[in-house]
Every structure is written in structure tokens, then in C-alpha cells.
């Protein structure tokens, strides 16, 4: 269940960060409201995940997955370019998250 909390927290953070871009410096009310709600939900769910998952591991998964998802949203939604070094770097982040999830004994399953 704690991994589900972490996964949903990551999704909430990604939605909030995407809305942060769309809020245009907090000048647009609906995206701004989504930023506040998304981050509030993300941190609440992260706090629930941290009851079982070690903070360093949870944060590595949170930040790694968030970086990759935000980069993809930036590319798909906002038309931001990803060059070869960016794609290689993102692939390495994905590899790191997979190693943690599949092989680390530090994660409570």
C-alpha cells in the first residue's frame, strides 16, 4: 500500500509541476489552484509512504520518476526539445529507479 501512496504522490507532484508551468507565474487562477492542491496531495501521500519506505529511497524514487515524467510532459505538451544527452541522462535515471525498485533490499515490499 505504501508504494501505491508513493506512486500517487509522484503523479500528484507531476500534475502540480505541469500546472505550475501553465499558471504563468500564478497569474491564471485554475492552474494555480491545481498547483496548490497537487502539491498538498503529493506531500500528504509522501508522508504516508514514509511510514514504511526509507526517506532516502522514497525521495530517490520520487525525484527520479518525477524528473522523467516532467521531461516527457515538457516535450509532449509544452514542445520543449530533448537532445541526445538529455535522453541519455533520462534513460540513466530510469535505470537507477529500476535498480532501486527491482534489486534494493532497502525497500520494504
VEXDREN-2710 file (C-alpha; in Angstrom, 1 decimal):
% VEXDREN-2710
k/r/px/py/pz
1/UNK/0.0/0.0/0.0
2/UNK/2.9/2.4/0.8
3/UNK/4.2/2.0/-2.8
4/UNK/0.8/3.0/-4.1
5/UNK/0.9/6.1/-1.8
6/UNK/4.3/6.9/-3.3
7/UNK/3.2/6.4/-6.9
8/UNK/0.1/8.6/-6.5
9/UNK/2.2/11.2/-4.7
10/UNK/4.6/11.2/-7.7
11/UNK/1.7/11.7/-10.1
12/UNK/0.2/14.5/-8.0
13/UNK/3.6/16.2/-8.0
14/UNK/3.9/15.9/-11.7
15/UNK/0.4/17.3/-12.3
16/UNK/1.2/20.2/-9.9
17/UNK/4.5/20.9/-11.6
18/UNK/2.9/20.9/-15.0
19/UNK/0.2/23.2/-13.7
20/UNK/3.0/25.5/-12.3
21/UNK/4.2/26.0/-15.9
22/UNK/0.6/26.6/-17.1
23/UNK/-0.1/29.0/-14.2
24/UNK/2.1/31.6/-15.9
25/UNK/3.7/32.9/-12.7
26/UNK/0.4/32.4/-10.7
27/UNK/-1.5/34.8/-12.9
28/UNK/-4.0/32.1/-14.1
29/UNK/-6.3/31.0/-11.3
30/UNK/-7.3/27.5/-12.3
31/UNK/-3.7/26.2/-12.9
32/UNK/-2.7/28.0/-9.7
33/UNK/-5.4/26.1/-7.7
34/UNK/-4.2/22.9/-9.3
35/UNK/-0.6/23.7/-8.2
36/UNK/-1.6/24.1/-4.6
37/UNK/-3.9/21.1/-4.5
38/UNK/-1.5/18.9/-6.3
39/UNK/1.5/19.7/-4.1
40/UNK/-0.7/19.4/-0.9
41/UNK/-1.9/15.9/-2.0
42/UNK/1.6/14.9/-3.1
43/UNK/3.2/15.8/0.2
44/UNK/0.4/14.2/2.2
45/UNK/0.7/11.0/0.3
46/UNK/4.5/11.1/0.5
47/UNK/4.2/11.4/4.3
48/UNK/2.1/8.2/4.3
49/UNK/4.6/6.3/2.2
50/UNK/7.4/7.4/4.5
51/UNK/5.8/5.4/7.3
52/UNK/7.4/2.3/5.8
53/UNK/9.7/3.3/2.9
54/UNK/13.1/4.8/4.0
55/UNK/13.2/8.6/3.2
56/UNK/16.3/8.3/1.0
57/UNK/14.9/5.6/-1.1
58/UNK/11.4/7.3/-1.3
59/UNK/13.0/10.6/-2.3
60/UNK/15.2/8.9/-4.9
61/UNK/12.1/7.2/-6.5
62/UNK/10.1/10.4/-6.2
63/UNK/12.6/12.7/-7.8
64/UNK/13.8/10.2/-10.4
65/UNK/10.3/9.3/-11.6
66/UNK/9.2/13.0/-11.4
67/UNK/12.2/14.2/-13.5
68/UNK/11.5/11.7/-16.2
69/UNK/7.7/12.3/-16.3
70/UNK/8.1/16.1/-16.2
71/UNK/10.7/16.0/-19.1
72/UNK/8.2/13.9/-21.1
73/UNK/5.4/16.3/-20.4
74/UNK/7.6/19.2/-21.3
75/UNK/8.4/17.6/-24.6
76/UNK/4.9/16.3/-25.4
77/UNK/2.7/19.2/-24.0
78/UNK/5.0/22.3/-24.0
79/UNK/7.0/21.4/-27.1
80/UNK/10.4/21.6/-25.2
81/UNK/13.3/19.9/-27.0
82/UNK/15.2/16.9/-25.7
83/UNK/18.6/16.4/-27.3
84/UNK/20.6/13.2/-27.2
85/UNK/22.5/14.0/-23.9
86/UNK/19.1/14.8/-22.2
87/UNK/17.6/11.5/-23.4
88/UNK/20.7/9.5/-22.3
89/UNK/20.5/11.2/-18.9
90/UNK/16.8/10.5/-18.5
91/UNK/17.5/6.8/-19.5
92/UNK/20.1/6.6/-16.8
93/UNK/17.6/8.0/-14.3
94/UNK/15.1/5.4/-15.3
95/UNK/17.8/2.7/-14.9
96/UNK/18.5/3.9/-11.4
97/UNK/14.9/3.9/-10.4
98/UNK/14.5/0.3/-11.8
99/UNK/17.6/-0.9/-9.9
100/UNK/16.2/0.5/-6.7
101/UNK/12.8/-1.0/-7.3
102/UNK/13.9/-4.4/-8.5
103/UNK/17.1/-5.1/-6.6
104/UNK/17.3/-3.0/-3.4
105/UNK/16.7/-4.7/-0.1
106/UNK/16.3/-1.2/1.4
107/UNK/12.8/-1.0/0.1
108/UNK/10.0/-2.6/2.2
109/UNK/7.9/-4.6/-0.2
END
